[in-house]
Amino acid sequence: MSAKRAGSEGRRVIVLGGTSEIALEIVRALQQRAPREVALVGRNHESLSRSAEELRAAGSPRVLTFTLDALELERHSAVVGQAFEELGGGDIVLLAVGTLGSERGGQPEDVAGAVSVLQVNLVGAGSLMMEATRRLRAAHGGTLVVLSSVAAERPRRANAVYGASKAGLDALAQGLADDLYEDGVRVLVVRPGFVHTRMTRGLDPAPLASTPEAVAAAVLAGLDSGAQTVWAPRPLRLVMLVMRLIPRPLFRRIKR
Ligand SMILES: NC(=O)c1ccc[n+]([C@@H]2O[C@H](COP(=O)([O-])OP(=O)(O)OC[C@H]3O[C@@H](n4cnc5c(N)ncnc54)[C@H](OP(=O)(O)O)[C@@H]3O)[C@@H](O)[C@H]2O)c1
């Protein structure tokens, strides 16, 4: 066992995407078990401060905030480094940065919008992931939780850009997981389906839609069991297995 505590036990939690409803619910769920010191990294100072207040009210003894946009690649190293340093290290890192790219849930309106989704969800989030894992590796332990999506398993025509961005991020996380294994660093890839958060507000819920609380419970169970991947809810694993087998001519008929 590494010097750092594995699974869900670690006391120091760093959230990249510090205002994410799902990530904050995961922190609250961890907090219900034991107090956690938290660093929230996100792009909006006021929203981060509100999230920090909520966590303090939920019992976090210490919550730090750091302002950083996923698109500001040149600041990633400095700010992620500062978060690790000021918190005194990181036991659990949650990577939750992500955007749907369209309020109606479909494809972005134009190429610029599509590129922006790829920049935030894949390039920006990927850079943050690598900045975090570099530090976990140097510390010989810790756990990275990556909020991927079922969309990563097989992007549909209606979510090709978002799905591609998540597929890239998911693949990066899996490759890094293997590369980091011998250094004592664990990576948990989380693939939720439709979750009721502000990201999906106003959209028609997909089958097996869930809540941030349900995703948080699945993540804690995954951390406890040492899983490498969790689907939320669990039956989506089987659904996606079947989806992957559907021949392209049939799959392209799925328009939503
Ligand atoms: N909700 C779902 O149905 C669902 C399903 C599968 C996977 N996911 C994934 O789960 C993660 C969390 O989503 P959520 O449902 O909790 O939605 P959310 O509350 O909207 O969280 C998204 C997070 O990404 C941040 N973000 C977006 N663009 C950013 C940028 N340019 N720079 C820095 N941060 C940026 C947001 O910050 P701001 O507060 O500043 O906007 C927010 O913290 C995302 O990666 C999402 O793709 C969600």
The ligand as an SDF file (V2000), in Angstrom:
LIG
                    3D

 48 52  0  0  0  0  0  0  0  0999 V2000
  -25.3020   15.5330  -16.6180 N   0  0  0  0  0  0  0  0  0  0  0  0
  -25.1970   14.4680  -17.4100 C   0  0  0  0  0  0  0  0  0  0  0  0
  -26.1920   13.9430  -17.9540 O   0  0  0  0  0  0  0  0  0  0  0  0
  -23.8360   13.8390  -17.6440 C   0  0  0  0  0  0  0  0  0  0  0  0
  -23.8070   12.5530  -18.1870 C   0  0  0  0  0  0  0  0  0  0  0  0
  -22.5810   11.9450  -18.4360 C   0  0  0  0  0  0  0  0  0  0  0  0
  -21.4100   12.6210  -18.1410 C   0  0  0  0  0  0  0  0  0  0  0  0
  -21.4770   13.8790  -17.6200 N   0  0  0  0  0  0  0  0  0  0  0  0
  -20.2100   14.5630  -17.3770 C   0  0  0  0  0  0  0  0  0  0  0  0
  -20.0920   14.8140  -15.9890 O   0  0  0  0  0  0  0  0  0  0  0  0
  -19.3140   15.9890  -15.7950 C   0  0  0  0  0  0  0  0  0  0  0  0
  -20.0350   16.9140  -14.8330 C   0  0  0  0  0  0  0  0  0  0  0  0
  -21.2650   17.3010  -15.4170 O   0  0  0  0  0  0  0  0  0  0  0  0
  -22.4970   17.8460  -14.5340 P   0  0  0  0  0  0  0  0  0  0  0  0
  -23.6860   17.0790  -14.9520 O   0  0  0  0  0  0  0  0  0  0  0  0
  -22.1080   17.9160  -13.1240 O   0  0  0  0  0  0  0  0  0  0  0  0
  -22.7100   19.2810  -15.1610 O   0  0  0  0  0  0  0  0  0  0  0  0
  -22.2320   20.7160  -14.6520 P   0  0  0  0  0  0  0  0  0  0  0  0
  -22.7440   20.9690  -13.2870 O   0  0  0  0  0  0  0  0  0  0  0  0
  -22.6100   21.6440  -15.7380 O   0  0  0  0  0  0  0  0  0  0  0  0
  -20.6450   20.5620  -14.5670 O   0  0  0  0  0  0  0  0  0  0  0  0
  -19.7930   20.8460  -15.6610 C   0  0  0  0  0  0  0  0  0  0  0  0
  -18.5310   21.4460  -15.0990 C   0  0  0  0  0  0  0  0  0  0  0  0
  -17.6300   21.7450  -16.1880 O   0  0  0  0  0  0  0  0  0  0  0  0
  -17.1730   23.0880  -15.9920 C   0  0  0  0  0  0  0  0  0  0  0  0
  -16.7380   23.7020  -17.2340 N   0  0  0  0  0  0  0  0  0  0  0  0
  -17.3810   23.7800  -18.4210 C   0  0  0  0  0  0  0  0  0  0  0  0
  -16.6310   24.4680  -19.2970 N   0  0  0  0  0  0  0  0  0  0  0  0
  -15.4940   24.8330  -18.6460 C   0  0  0  0  0  0  0  0  0  0  0  0
  -14.3300   25.5570  -19.0050 C   0  0  0  0  0  0  0  0  0  0  0  0
  -14.1640   26.0880  -20.2280 N   0  0  0  0  0  0  0  0  0  0  0  0
  -13.3540   25.7280  -18.0800 N   0  0  0  0  0  0  0  0  0  0  0  0
  -13.5040   25.2200  -16.8270 C   0  0  0  0  0  0  0  0  0  0  0  0
  -14.5820   24.5350  -16.4170 N   0  0  0  0  0  0  0  0  0  0  0  0
  -15.5530   24.3440  -17.3390 C   0  0  0  0  0  0  0  0  0  0  0  0
  -18.3720   23.8090  -15.4050 C   0  0  0  0  0  0  0  0  0  0  0  0
  -17.9680   25.0620  -14.8720 O   0  0  0  0  0  0  0  0  0  0  0  0
  -18.9900   26.3390  -14.8220 P   0  0  0  0  0  0  0  0  0  0  0  0
  -19.8040   26.1620  -13.5640 O   0  0  0  0  0  0  0  0  0  0  0  0
  -18.0910   27.5050  -14.7410 O   0  0  0  0  0  0  0  0  0  0  0  0
  -19.8340   26.2910  -16.0530 O   0  0  0  0  0  0  0  0  0  0  0  0
  -18.7910   22.7700  -14.3600 C   0  0  0  0  0  0  0  0  0  0  0  0
  -17.9380   22.8370  -13.2430 O   0  0  0  0  0  0  0  0  0  0  0  0
  -19.0590   16.5830  -17.1800 C   0  0  0  0  0  0  0  0  0  0  0  0
  -17.7740   16.2210  -17.6180 O   0  0  0  0  0  0  0  0  0  0  0  0
  -20.1220   15.9210  -18.0290 C   0  0  0  0  0  0  0  0  0  0  0  0
  -19.7130   15.8450  -19.3830 O   0  0  0  0  0  0  0  0  0  0  0  0
  -22.6570   14.4950  -17.3390 C   0  0  0  0  0  0  0  0  0  0  0  0
  1  2  1  0
  2  3  2  0
  2  4  1  0
  4  5  1  0
  4 48  2  0
  5  6  2  0
  6  7  1  0
  7  8  2  0
  8  9  1  0
  8 48  1  0
  9 10  1  0
  9 46  1  0
 10 11  1  0
 11 12  1  0
 11 44  1  0
 12 13  1  0
 13 14  1  0
 14 15  2  0
 14 16  1  0
 14 17  1  0
 17 18  1  0
 18 19  2  0
 18 20  1  0
 18 21  1  0
 21 22  1  0
 22 23  1  0
 23 24  1  0
 23 42  1  0
 24 25  1  0
 25 26  1  0
 25 36  1  0
 26 27  1  0
 26 35  1  0
 27 28  2  0
 28 29  1  0
 29 30  1  0
 29 35  2  0
 30 31  1  0
 30 32  2  0
 32 33  1  0
 33 34  2  0
 34 35  1  0
 36 37  1  0
 36 42  1  0
 37 38  1  0
 38 39  2  0
 38 40  1  0
 38 41  1  0
 42 43  1  0
 44 45  1  0
 44 46  1  0
 46 47  1  0
M  CHG  2   8   1  16  -1
M  END
$$$$
